[in-house]
C-alpha cells in the first residue's frame, strides 16, 4: 500500500489476477487457466533457450485450484523490467502446445501490465497473425492506463491510430504512452478490449451466475389449428437464481486420525406412531386425505389415476386484448419462444404473427406442456427487438390461485372524502416521484444521465455475501464471515446522494401529509370461555351477519348483488371459545377480507388458554383438536413458520413439566412440524419433522407460556382427594 492508502501497481495487478482465477473456480470450473509472469528475476519458460529471458511460467495450462490462488497471492516485486510482447509469445506457445479436448476451444489471453518497460516490436506482426490464426482474443488490464474518449474509441475501431501527443500527460513517460497506444491498437485488431485495472477489479469483484448453455425447454410445434403448426423452441429468459446447494459432511470423519470419506448418507425408516419399535416398508405406506376427522386413503394407483395426463404441446386456445391480461397475473418464470432456426418458413410465420399481434395489441392464450403430464395455461406476448420477432411466455393463474382481496377504492368519485388527496398533495407526490426517478439518477463517465439499479447490473446481496464467505474460508479455514461488499450493500439501502438531491421534494411531501402520533390503547383484560358460557348475553350472532352498513346497502345499486360465495363465506371474524375449530376454518375460508394472520394468532391464543384453564386433563382433548386444525390451516395457507414456532414453544413450555400430560397427547396424535414436502416455504426437512416428537428436547429461547393460577387449582384438588 502507498502512504495515501491506495494500492500499488503490483497489488492492483495481483488483485486482478486473483479475482480472475476465483471467478473461474466458482462459475466456470471446467475452464483451464495458465499464468505467465514477465519481469521476473529468474527465467523459467519453454522458450528460454531462444532468448526469452526474465519470463517465468507460474502455472501451466490446467484447471484452476486453491494452490494456484496461493501462488498468485505470493507474487512479489522484482527489479527486472519485462517485455510484454515476449510474454505474449510465450503464452501463445503454451496455447499451441496444449492438448485441447474441446471441439471448438475459446482461447483468450489476459495481459495485466503497466506497459512502462521497453518492448521489442520486431515480431509484432507475427504475433498478431498468430492471434488471428488461433482465433484468440486479447484483453488487457492496464495499470495506470488512461480511459479513452468516445471519439478515440471510434477512431481505433475505424482503423485509425492515436497520436502520443494527443495523450501526453505530465506524469507519464513517452515510452509508457506509446505502449498504451500499441496495446489499444492490438486489442482492437484481434477482437479484444483494454480496461483500466481498477475497472477490471471492480467488475470481477461482483460474482455472476454460472454460465450455462442455452438449452431449449421445449422443442416442438406451436399448434395454431389442427392443420397449421409452426416449429418453435422455448428458452429460459428469467427465473429466480437458486441458492447454491451445499453437501453435508461429517465433522467426526474430518477430525479422525485417519479420515476417510466425509460424505454423509441418509437412511430413512418408517414406524407407526403407537409402535415405534416396529419398522414398516415403504411399499406398505399409503397417502391419506384428511376429510373432516377421517383420513381417506389413496394408493399410488389412485394417485396415478387422478393425474391429468397430456403429451408435450403448445396449443393456441385463442386471442384476446392485452388489456384483459393484467401484468400482475403473470406467474413463475419467463420463457422466450422463438421460431426454430432450422426451419425458414417457421421464422416467416412467427414474424408475421408477432407483428400482427403487436399492431392489434393482442396476446395469445395457450395450453402449454413442456413436460408430459405438466400442463399450464399461459399467455404469449409479442416482442419485436433488434429486428427479432419472438414471444415471451408467462404462466397464468387459475381461479384457485388468485387471492381476491378487497381494498378501499381510490377513485375520488367513490372513495371517502377523507381519503381523497387535495391538488396540492397530488402535486407534492408527483414532484417526489420525479425527483426520485431512477431512470435518470445515474451519470456515466461522459457526464450523461443513466439509469441505476438495472436488474442486469444489480446483484443479489445474499448470493454475493455467500460467495465472499466461500472465498475467505477457502483460503483461510475458520476465517470470520466478511462484511458485505459496500457496493452490494448499496443496492438495498437508499442512495444518500439521491435523497440529498430530492430534499426539497421530500420536505414538501412531508409537509403535505402531516402525521400524528396515535397513543397505543391499553389492552383489554383477557376473558375466558367459561365466563362466556356463564353469561348468555355474551353469546350473540353478530359475527355471523353482515355489518350495519351492509344491511343498509340496497341490492341493485351500481350492479351489486348478493352472491352465493358471500353467503357461504359468512361473517366470522374471531376464534370464539365455544367452537374454536369451526370459527378458525370459517375465517380462513373468507374471501372478502384476509383474516389468515388474525385467525392463526387467535387460534394460538385459544390453544394456550385451553391448556392453562384446564382442570387436570379436562380440556386437553379440545386443545389437541384445535392444534390439529391450526396445523392443517397453516399448511393450506403456507404459514409453516408460524405453526412450527408455536409448536416448539408448546413443547418447551409443557414437556416434562406440570402440563406434560397435554404434550403426551400431542405426541400420541402425531402433530409434528410442517415440513418442506407439505409446504414449499418450510425450512424443515421431512426427516426432521418426523423425528421432532421423539428426538430429545432442546430448550427454546422464548419464555415459557404463562399458566396463571393452575398450580393453586391442582393443589386444591390434591388436598380434596
Helices and strands as residue ranges (DSSP letters): H 9-27, E 32-38, G 48-50, E 55-63, H 66-73, H 84-97, E 107-113, H 124-133, E 136-142, H 150-157, G 164-167, H 174-189, E 193-196, H 197-204, E 218-225, E 228-238, H 251-255, E 270-272, E 275-280, G 282-284, E 287-291, E 294-298, H 300-306, E 313-321, G 322-324, G 327-329, E 330-339, H 344-360, E 362-371, E 374-385, E 388-396, G 399-401, G 417-419, H 423-435, G 438-440, E 442-443, E 449-450, G 455-457, H 461-475, H 486-489, G 490-492, H 496-501, H 503-512, H 529-534, G 536-538, G 542-544, H 548-552, G 557-559, H 564-569, H 580-589, H 596-613, H 620-636, H 640-654, H 660-669, H 686-691, H 710-720
